[in-house]
Amino acid sequence: MLVDGKWVENWQPVQAKDEKGGFVRQVSGFRHWITPDGSAGPTGEAGFKAEAGRYHLYVALICPWASRTLIARKLKGLESSVSVTIVEPALTDQGWRFGDGSLADPDPLHGARYLHELYTRADPHYTGRATVPLLWDRQTDTVVSNESADILRMFNSGFGDLTKNRVDLYPTDLRAEIDALNERIYPRLNNGVYRAGFATTQLAYEEAFADVFAELGELEDWMSKGGPFLFGDRLTESDIRLFVTLVRFDAAYYGLFKCNQRRLADHPALQAYMLRILSLPGVRETVSIDHIKRGYYSIRALNPTGIVPLGPDLPWAAQAGA
């Protein structure tokens, strides 16, 4: 991680633990907002006006948080307004690394070799992990945000008339329900799989494991009684937030993160729901099972040999081009 702008150690997935040895996720360090007129958003400073071609998004296809933003960018038709760079899937001793154009992209803005170089470009004294997604402002040459939940909402409403798709992922009449569901799914499932995979004690692992499968069971019941999406026929940000975890479950979390009570394939309603979202225009392009497996299995704290498994057999992935 970076400490006062200096890279101080090899990349480690667990930077903080609670009193039970549980994984504690870092709080995002940049929280500005893009708005149609450049006024301040809920956090941060004003001055980030929605303009075509001004902003650039750095992502990793392994990362569910980054994939949230990629999906929102696709669904809102912002491809021509917000450019994208994909980093290499395998984590290195210095975190995310830019590619040579074969498996991943070079940095088009500053020629950086590692993502952490952009963090210290924006803040020479930055302390914390250099995470994706990272939303960059070409005009002021700094970071707008590295908080995926904020970026998802910026892409939904912050670009005004620049969006080419009028789907509203955070409609006013559903906001209370969306927020409540997000607050339930995030700690128990989205972050629950990480709490299980990065637990440093048996107790922390078992608590996370129980949360993951309790939530999957409740969501299976939810989707078996309704649909096609979490809130009936209206696609929302909650669907995106859930999808990015489900699409990675059998390929990564079931094995590497020891979330092995049941596969997603053992939840027929959730599996069908995941496939419906995968089939939405543009979503399939944000999913790479190859990157997902290469990335997660490069975490040496969990897989010291670096061997990437050939399985599991995911017929839907081949059929969907994922």
C-alpha positions as CSV (number, residue, x, y, z in Angstrom):
1,M,0.0,0.0,0.0
2,L,1.0,3.7,-0.2
3,V,2.0,5.5,3.0
4,D,2.6,9.2,2.6
5,G,3.0,8.7,-1.1
6,K,5.5,5.9,-0.9
7,W,5.0,2.3,-1.8
8,V,6.1,0.4,1.3
9,E,5.4,-3.3,1.0
10,N,4.2,-6.1,-1.2
11,W,0.5,-6.1,-2.0
12,Q,-1.5,-7.7,0.8
13,P,-5.3,-8.3,0.6
14,V,-5.9,-7.7,4.3
15,Q,-4.9,-4.2,5.5
16,A,-7.1,-4.1,8.5
17,K,-8.8,-6.5,10.8
18,D,-11.5,-6.3,13.5
19,E,-11.3,-7.7,17.0
20,K,-12.4,-11.1,15.7
21,G,-9.8,-11.3,12.9
22,G,-12.4,-10.3,10.3
23,F,-11.5,-8.5,7.1
24,V,-12.1,-4.7,7.2
25,R,-12.4,-2.9,3.8
26,Q,-10.6,0.4,3.3
27,V,-12.7,3.5,3.0
28,S,-12.4,5.3,-0.4
29,G,-10.1,8.3,-0.3
30,F,-11.5,10.4,-3.2
31,R,-15.2,11.3,-3.1
32,H,-15.9,14.1,-5.6
33,W,-18.9,14.0,-7.9
34,I,-19.5,14.8,-11.6
35,T,-22.8,16.8,-12.0
36,P,-24.5,18.3,-15.1
37,D,-23.5,21.8,-14.1
38,G,-20.4,21.2,-12.1
39,S,-21.9,22.0,-8.8
40,A,-20.9,20.0,-5.7
41,G,-22.3,16.6,-5.2
42,P,-23.1,14.8,-1.9
43,T,-19.4,14.8,-1.0
44,G,-16.2,16.5,-2.1
45,E,-15.7,19.7,-4.0
46,A,-17.5,21.4,-7.0
47,G,-15.9,21.9,-10.4
48,F,-16.4,18.5,-12.1
49,K,-18.9,19.3,-14.8
50,A,-20.3,16.7,-17.1
51,E,-18.5,17.0,-20.5
52,A,-18.0,14.5,-23.2
53,G,-14.4,13.2,-23.4
54,R,-13.3,14.9,-20.2
55,Y,-13.3,11.8,-17.9
56,H,-11.5,8.5,-18.0
57,L,-12.2,5.3,-16.1
58,Y,-9.6,2.8,-14.9
59,V,-10.9,-0.7,-14.1
60,A,-10.0,-4.3,-13.7
61,L,-12.3,-7.0,-15.1
62,I,-11.6,-9.2,-12.1
63,C,-13.0,-6.6,-9.7
64,P,-16.8,-6.6,-8.9
65,W,-16.6,-3.0,-7.7
66,A,-15.1,-1.8,-10.9
67,S,-17.5,-3.9,-12.9
68,R,-20.4,-2.1,-11.3
69,T,-19.2,1.1,-13.0
70,L,-18.5,-0.5,-16.3
71,I,-22.1,-1.9,-16.5
72,A,-23.6,1.5,-15.6
73,R,-21.5,3.1,-18.2
74,K,-22.8,0.6,-20.8
75,L,-26.4,0.8,-19.7
76,K,-26.4,4.6,-19.8
77,G,-24.8,4.8,-23.2
78,L,-21.7,6.7,-22.0
79,E,-19.1,4.9,-24.0
80,S,-18.3,7.9,-26.2
81,S,-18.3,10.3,-23.2
82,V,-16.1,8.3,-20.7
83,S,-13.1,6.4,-22.0
84,V,-11.8,3.2,-20.3
85,T,-8.5,1.5,-19.5
86,I,-8.4,-2.1,-18.3
87,V,-5.5,-3.1,-16.1
88,E,-3.9,-6.6,-15.9
89,P,-5.9,-9.2,-14.0
90,A,-3.0,-10.6,-12.0
91,L,-2.1,-8.6,-8.9
92,T,1.6,-7.8,-8.6
93,D,3.8,-6.9,-5.7
94,Q,2.9,-3.3,-6.5
95,G,-0.8,-3.8,-7.0
96,W,-2.6,-3.2,-10.3
97,R,-0.3,-3.0,-13.4
98,F,-1.0,-1.6,-16.8
99,G,-0.6,-3.9,-19.8
100,D,1.0,-3.9,-23.2
101,G,-2.3,-4.1,-25.2
102,S,-2.5,-7.9,-25.4
103,L,-4.3,-8.9,-22.1
104,A,-4.8,-5.4,-20.8
105,D,-4.2,-1.8,-21.8
106,P,-1.3,0.7,-21.3
107,D,-2.0,3.9,-19.4
108,P,-3.0,6.3,-22.2
109,L,-2.9,9.5,-20.1
110,H,0.4,9.5,-18.3
111,G,2.2,6.3,-19.3
112,A,2.2,5.0,-15.8
113,R,3.3,1.4,-15.1
114,Y,1.3,0.8,-12.0
115,L,-2.1,2.3,-10.9
116,H,-0.6,3.6,-7.6
117,E,1.4,6.1,-9.7
118,L,-1.8,7.9,-10.5
119,Y,-2.8,8.0,-6.9
120,T,0.4,9.8,-6.0
121,R,0.0,12.1,-9.0
122,A,-3.3,13.2,-7.6
123,D,-2.1,13.3,-4.0
124,P,1.7,13.1,-3.4
125,H,1.1,12.2,0.2
126,Y,-1.7,9.6,-0.3
127,T,-2.0,6.9,2.3
128,G,-4.0,3.8,1.4
129,R,-4.5,1.1,-1.2
130,A,-4.5,1.9,-4.8
131,T,-7.9,0.5,-5.8
132,V,-10.1,0.3,-8.9
133,P,-12.3,1.7,-10.1
134,L,-10.6,5.1,-10.5
135,L,-12.4,7.9,-12.3
136,W,-9.9,10.5,-13.6
137,D,-10.5,14.1,-14.8
138,R,-8.3,15.0,-17.8
139,Q,-9.0,18.7,-17.4
140,T,-7.8,19.2,-13.8
141,D,-5.5,16.1,-14.0
142,T,-6.7,14.5,-10.8
143,V,-9.0,11.9,-9.4
144,V,-12.7,12.5,-9.3
145,S,-13.6,9.3,-7.3
146,N,-12.4,5.9,-6.4
147,E,-15.7,4.9,-4.8
148,S,-17.7,2.5,-7.0
149,A,-21.1,3.2,-5.5
150,D,-20.7,6.9,-6.1
151,I,-19.4,6.4,-9.7
152,L,-22.4,4.1,-10.4
153,R,-24.8,6.9,-9.4
154,M,-22.8,9.5,-11.2
155,F,-23.1,7.6,-14.4
156,N,-26.8,7.2,-13.8
157,S,-27.7,10.9,-13.2
158,G,-24.5,13.0,-13.3
159,F,-24.1,13.3,-17.0
160,G,-27.5,14.8,-17.9
161,D,-28.2,14.9,-21.6
162,L,-24.9,13.1,-22.5
163,T,-26.5,9.8,-21.5
164,K,-28.0,7.9,-24.5
165,N,-30.2,5.6,-22.5
166,R,-32.9,7.0,-20.2
167,V,-33.1,4.0,-17.9
168,D,-33.1,5.2,-14.3
169,L,-31.1,2.9,-12.1
170,Y,-32.0,4.9,-8.9
171,P,-35.6,6.1,-9.4
172,T,-36.9,8.5,-6.8
173,D,-39.9,6.4,-5.8
174,L,-37.7,3.3,-5.1
175,R,-34.8,5.0,-3.4
176,A,-35.7,4.0,0.1
177,E,-36.2,0.4,-0.9
178,I,-33.0,0.3,-3.0
179,D,-31.0,1.8,-0.2
180,A,-32.4,-0.7,2.3
181,L,-31.7,-3.7,0.1
182,N,-28.2,-2.5,-0.7
183,E,-27.5,-2.1,3.0
184,R,-28.5,-5.8,3.5
185,I,-26.8,-7.3,0.5
186,Y,-23.5,-5.5,0.8
187,P,-22.2,-6.7,4.2
188,R,-23.8,-10.2,4.0
189,L,-23.0,-11.1,0.3
190,N,-21.0,-8.5,-1.8
191,N,-18.5,-8.0,1.0
192,G,-19.4,-11.2,2.8
193,V,-17.5,-13.4,0.3
194,Y,-14.4,-11.3,1.0
195,R,-15.0,-11.5,4.7
196,A,-15.0,-15.3,4.3
197,G,-12.0,-15.4,1.9
198,F,-9.8,-13.0,3.8
199,A,-10.8,-14.0,7.4
200,T,-7.8,-14.6,9.6
201,T,-9.6,-16.6,12.3
202,Q,-12.0,-19.5,12.2
203,L,-14.7,-17.5,14.0
204,A,-14.6,-14.7,11.5
205,Y,-14.7,-17.1,8.6
206,E,-17.7,-19.0,10.0
207,E,-19.7,-15.8,10.7
208,A,-19.1,-14.6,7.1
209,F,-19.9,-18.0,5.6
210,A,-23.2,-18.1,7.5
211,D,-24.1,-14.6,6.2
212,V,-23.2,-15.4,2.6
213,F,-25.5,-18.5,2.4
214,A,-28.3,-17.0,4.5
215,E,-28.4,-14.1,2.1
216,L,-28.2,-16.3,-1.0
217,G,-31.1,-18.4,0.4
218,E,-33.2,-15.3,1.0
219,L,-32.5,-13.9,-2.4
220,E,-33.4,-17.3,-4.0
221,D,-36.8,-17.1,-2.3
222,W,-37.1,-13.5,-3.4
223,M,-36.4,-14.2,-7.1
224,S,-38.5,-17.4,-7.2
225,K,-41.6,-15.3,-6.3
226,G,-41.1,-12.4,-8.6
227,G,-38.8,-10.9,-11.2
228,P,-37.5,-10.5,-13.7
229,F,-35.4,-8.1,-11.5
230,L,-35.2,-7.4,-7.8
231,F,-37.9,-4.7,-8.1
232,G,-40.2,-6.4,-10.6
233,D,-39.7,-5.3,-14.2
234,R,-37.6,-2.3,-13.2
235,L,-33.8,-2.7,-13.5
236,T,-32.0,-0.8,-10.7
237,E,-28.5,-0.3,-9.3
238,S,-29.3,-3.1,-6.8
239,D,-29.4,-5.5,-9.7
240,I,-26.0,-4.4,-10.8
241,R,-24.6,-4.6,-7.3
242,L,-25.9,-8.2,-6.9
243,F,-25.0,-9.4,-10.4
244,V,-21.3,-8.7,-10.1
245,T,-21.1,-11.0,-7.1
246,L,-23.2,-13.7,-8.5
247,V,-21.4,-13.9,-11.9
248,R,-18.1,-14.5,-10.0
249,F,-19.4,-16.9,-7.4
250,D,-18.8,-20.3,-8.9
251,A,-15.6,-19.3,-10.7
252,A,-13.9,-17.7,-7.7
253,Y,-15.7,-17.4,-4.4
254,Y,-16.9,-21.0,-4.2
255,G,-13.4,-22.4,-4.3
256,L,-10.7,-19.8,-3.5
257,F,-12.8,-18.0,-0.9
258,K,-14.1,-21.2,0.7
259,C,-17.8,-20.3,0.2
260,N,-18.5,-23.9,-0.7
261,Q,-21.8,-24.9,0.9
262,R,-23.7,-24.4,-2.4
263,R,-22.8,-23.1,-5.9
264,L,-24.8,-20.4,-7.6
265,A,-25.8,-23.2,-9.9
266,D,-27.6,-24.8,-6.9
267,H,-29.9,-21.7,-6.7
268,P,-32.0,-22.0,-9.9
269,A,-33.9,-18.8,-9.5
270,L,-30.7,-16.8,-8.9
271,Q,-28.9,-18.5,-11.7
272,A,-31.7,-17.6,-14.1
273,Y,-31.7,-14.1,-12.8
274,M,-27.9,-13.7,-13.3
275,L,-28.3,-14.9,-16.8
276,R,-31.0,-12.5,-17.6
277,I,-28.8,-9.6,-16.6
278,L,-25.8,-11.0,-18.4
279,S,-28.0,-11.0,-21.6
280,L,-28.8,-7.3,-21.4
281,P,-27.1,-5.3,-24.2
282,G,-23.5,-4.4,-23.2
283,V,-23.3,-6.3,-20.0
284,R,-21.7,-9.4,-21.4
285,E,-18.8,-7.2,-22.6
286,T,-18.0,-6.3,-19.0
287,V,-17.5,-10.0,-17.9
288,S,-14.4,-12.0,-18.5
289,I,-14.2,-15.3,-16.6
290,D,-10.6,-15.6,-17.8
291,H,-9.7,-12.3,-16.1
292,I,-11.7,-13.2,-13.0
293,K,-9.9,-16.5,-12.6
294,R,-6.4,-15.1,-13.4
295,G,-7.0,-12.3,-11.0
296,Y,-8.4,-14.0,-7.9
297,Y,-6.0,-16.9,-8.2
298,S,-3.0,-14.5,-8.4
299,I,-3.6,-13.5,-4.7
300,R,-0.6,-15.2,-3.2
301,A,-1.9,-15.0,0.4
302,L,-4.7,-17.4,-0.7
303,N,-3.0,-19.3,-3.5
304,P,0.8,-19.3,-3.0
305,T,1.6,-21.4,-6.2
306,G,-0.4,-19.1,-8.5
307,I,-1.9,-22.1,-10.3
308,V,-5.1,-21.1,-12.0
309,P,-7.7,-24.0,-12.0
310,L,-9.1,-25.2,-15.3
311,G,-12.6,-25.5,-13.9
312,P,-15.3,-25.1,-13.0
313,D,-17.4,-26.0,-16.0
314,L,-19.6,-23.0,-16.7
315,P,-21.6,-23.8,-19.8
316,W,-23.3,-20.4,-19.6
317,A,-19.9,-18.6,-19.8
318,A,-19.0,-20.2,-23.1
319,Q,-22.4,-19.6,-24.5
320,A,-22.4,-16.0,-23.5
321,G,-18.9,-15.3,-24.6
322,A,-17.9,-14.4,-21.0
